[in-house]
Amino acid sequence: MASTRPPAAFAVIYYDTVNDATRKKTDVWYQTSSDDGVTWSAAIKITTGMTDETIAGADSGNQYGDYNSLSIFANQIFPSWTDRRSGGKEEIWTAPITEP
């Protein structure tokens, strides 16, 4: 008997160093799937500044990525992450995304 449930939809955020030749600075990227994860949308960069967690003073006991989250409500996606793009302490960032 075929399943009658609609396909599950997913949204993910992740760090990637693709835009840095030294592979040390990262951006946060976002992708979605609406067919149980079989296919995925093109990656969309959501950060407006890169972060380098290898700089002097970075707290290696509390790595960025430990506090990422993703909330979804009424076709609005609210990712949150930490980075130190300002060169100082880690800061919390978000960027609301509207999904059709």
N, C-alpha and C positions, 0 to 999 in steps of 0.2 A: 504494500500500500504506500503510495507516494505521500510525502509530508505536505501538510497544508499550511505550515507556518511560513511567514514571510522570511526572506533571507535576512540574516543579522547584519547590522551596520556597525562599523568600527571607525574610530578616529585614534590616531597615534601622534605623539610628538617625540622627537629624538634629537640628540646632538650629532653634528657631522662636521668633519674638518675639510670637506670637499673644496671649500674656497680658500684654503690656506696651503701654500706649497710646503710649509714646514710641518704641516699636520699637527699643529699645537693649538691653533685658535679655532673656536667652534662657533657655529650658528645653530639655532633651534629650527627644525623643520617639521612640517605637518603633512599627513596624508590620511585619506579616508578610503574605506571600502564599503560597498553597499550590497555585496553578493557573498557573504560569509567569508570574506578574505581571499576569494579566488583571484580577484584583480584589485589593483590599487590606483588611486588618482596619482597624477604627477605630484612630485614633491614641491611644496611651497615653503619658501623661507619666511619665517615669521619674526625673526630678530632684526633689529635695525642697527645693531652693532655686535661685533665679534667679541668673544671673551677668551682669555688665555689663562688657564688655571695652573700653568707651570711657572708663573712669575714668582719672584721672591715675595714671601709673605703670604702666599696662598695656604690656607688651612687644609692640609692633606688629611686630617681626621674627619672633616665634614665636607666631602667632595660635592661639587655641583652635580646635579642629577639625583642626589639623595632626596631632594625635596620637590621634584617635578610633580605636577598634577594636571588633570584634564577634567573639566566639568562641562556637561552638555545640558542645555535646557532650551526648549522651543526653537530648535534649529540654530541656536547660538552656541558656539564652542568657546570655552574660556580656558586656554592653556595657561599654566604658570610655571615659572622656572627661576633659578637663581643664576646670576653671572656677575662678573666683575669687570664689565666693559669700561667702567670709569677708572680702572686701575687701582681702586681701593678695595674695601670690603665687599663681599657678595651682597647684591641687592636682589629684591624680588621683582619680577617683571611679569606682565601679561599682555595679551593682544587679542581682543575679541574677534572671532571669525564667524561669519554667517554662512551656513550651509543651505543650499536650496532644498 
